[in-house]
Each structure stands twice: as C-alpha cells, then as structure tokens.
Amino acid sequence: MKQLFDGVYEKNGTLLTLNARPGQRAYTEKLVNVGNKEYREWIPSKSKLGAAIKNGLKTFPFTRASAVLYLGSSTGTTPSHISDIVTDGTVFCVEFAERVMREFLHLAEQRKNLVPILADARKPQDYAWVGSVDVVYEDVAQPDLVEIGIRNAERFLKDGGCLMVAIKSQSIDVTEKPGVTYKACERKLRDAGYKVVETIILEPYEKDHAMIVARK
Ligand SMILES: C[S@@+](CC[C@H](N)C(=O)[O-])C[C@H]1O[C@@H](n2cnc3c(N)ncnc32)[C@H](O)[C@@H]1O
C-alpha cells in the first residue's frame, strides 16, 4: 500500500482512506482490511476529489487538523472521505436541499467532525459563525459557482489557504467548449486576487468537469 497524501492511500490502483467509523460505510464503497486496519474505498466516479487525485492532483491541502468549509455537501460522499482525513479537524458542510440534508444528518451523527449547515452558499452571512478555515471546497454545479466560491473564501479562508472549485462546464455555459469555460473560471479567480495553482480535468470519471485549485 502506498501513501499518496496525509490520510490518503492507494492499493492495487484503488484509492483508500482509513475508516474513522470501522464497520460502517457512507455510500456504496467497499471496506478493505489491510493489516489490522480498515480502509474505505474512495470511488473516483462518485467523488470529484477522488477523481482529481486519480488524475494526478498535486496540491492536497487537507491535513489531520484542517478546518474545511465544504459547499454543496449533498448526502456526504466526498465529505465522508475528508472526515476520515481531518481526524482532529472540522468539516463545515453547507447544503441547501432539505431532502439530501436529511440523509446527510445520519452521516453527521456518526462522524462528529462533520458539521451540517442547512443554508444557501450564496449567503455566507447566514453561517458567519463558522470562523476562519484552511480550505474552502466547493461543488455546487451552479452558473455562478466561481463567484460563490470567492465570496465564501473572502469571508472564511485564511491567507495562504486553498480554494478548490469543482467546475461543471455545462452548468456555466452549455454552448461553450469546456476548456474555454475552465480558462474563464481561472481568469475570474486571478482577477479576484487568487493564484491558480493547478487545474485537473476529471475525465473519464466526470464528463466536462475540472477541479481548479487556487491559493488566497
Ligand atoms: C454535485 S452535488 C455535490 C456532491 C458532493 N460534493 C460529493 O462529492 O459528495 C451538488 C450539491 O450542491 C448543492 N447546492 C447547489 N447549489 C447550492 C447552494 N447555492 N447552496 C448550498 N448547496 C447548493 C445541491 O443541492 C447538491 O446537493
């Protein structure tokens, strides 16, 4: 087994995180025993962060003690893996759809470092109590997703912290080529004062998606 990043492993091509809740799954992942430890398979076709790692992501800002603001947590597939990694930290998870939030609450009951926030990520003033974070991770599939990410990063992200934005090009402009849309998103981030560190295309796991990593 190879360690790729803090808390992220790979065995025979399968990504793994150490299961913070042994015996329990968060979605349809397999549980894998290595030595006397239990890991969870991180399925890249179900998690854009997993896809970015498989496709060679170099910047991995999550550590054991990180505070993370996660925008668009849905039922918690990717947040569950971040929860495995930031064992001494906190993942503040913002989601505005009540139905998926109800499902997410079951996961958050089991994993105490996941903090559910039922709110619109366009209104960071509604969860101003979150305080400063090391990472803002965003996966909201909205036309104004870059603006939403910047608004949150301006309010919560520490200087030098990372803003990671999953771009769904079809949500931004269905008529434009994805590569052109990714460049336009990078430009918006630079214009707002962020340094674009890398952009990872997420195919074949996610069609017409990329992950942009920027630093404040
Ligand atoms: C692609 S899914 C996220 C999947 C999740 N990030 C994962 O990898 O496990 C996008 C989620 O963003 C949520 N969302 C979209 N716009 C939002 C907004 N303005 N505020 C909060 N959540 C939003 C949607 O309800 C949906 O659950």
The ligand as a Gaussian input file, in Angstrom:
#p B3LYP/6-31G(d) Opt

LIG

0 1
 C      -22.831000      17.651000      -7.306000
 S      -23.695000      17.710000      -5.790000
 C      -22.416000      17.587000      -4.583000
 C      -21.790000      16.220000      -4.394000
 C      -20.856000      16.194000      -3.203000
 N      -19.998000      17.347000      -3.230000
 C      -19.964000      14.966000      -3.147000
 O      -18.941000      14.917000      -3.829000
 O      -20.278000      14.047000      -2.386000
 C      -24.083000      19.419000      -5.672000
 C      -24.820000      19.786000      -4.404000
 O      -24.774000      21.198000      -4.245000
 C      -25.979000      21.620000      -3.676000
 N      -26.114000      23.067000      -3.961000
 C      -26.272000      23.658000      -5.171000
 N      -26.345000      24.995000      -5.024000
 C      -26.207000      25.255000      -3.700000
 C      -26.204000      26.454000      -2.936000
 N      -26.340000      27.659000      -3.516000
 N      -26.054000      26.361000      -1.609000
 C      -25.918000      25.139000      -0.999000
 N      -25.920000      23.974000      -1.682000
 C      -26.062000      24.036000      -3.017000
 C      -27.029000      20.760000      -4.372000
 O      -28.249000      20.724000      -3.644000
 C      -26.318000      19.419000      -4.442000
 O      -26.624000      18.610000      -3.326000

